[in-house]
């Protein structure tokens, strides 16, 4: 069984499992299925707006697909989430990426 199928079985039993949803999104992104990955990230962040890694990884996926403005918006939301939750490591990573993207114009 592939990773996505296994994770989707978990989600069938527990649709609110943020870790499994994140895993599906990451696996889809690694396979190059950007739209499906972003859809999973969107579901994740709607259901669990405090799941900080989802913001950073979805922003990276968007940026990699040339969707810069969407990536910037996702990073801004992620910075707010990281600040709210006190996750200084994620906050620093997202601020750095946001600064780089905004500097590129």
C-alpha positions, 0 to 999 in steps of 0.5 A: 500500500502506498503512503497516500492510501495508508494515510487516507485510511486513517483520515477515513476513520479520523477526518480531523487527524491533522498529522495524517492530512499533513502527510497526504499533502506532503506526499502529493507535493513530493509527487508534483501534484501541486493542486491536490497538495494545496487542496489538502493543505487548505483542508488542514488549515481550515480544520486546524488553523494552529497547525503551523508546519502546514503554512510553511510547507504549503507556502513552499509548495505554492512558491515552487509552482510559481504561485508567488502571491498565494505563497506570500499570503500563506506565509503571512498567515503562518507568521501570525500562527507561529507568533500566536502559538509561540513557535519561534523557530517556525516564525523565523523560518517563515519571516525569512522566506517572506522577506526573500519573496517580498524582496524579489518584487 
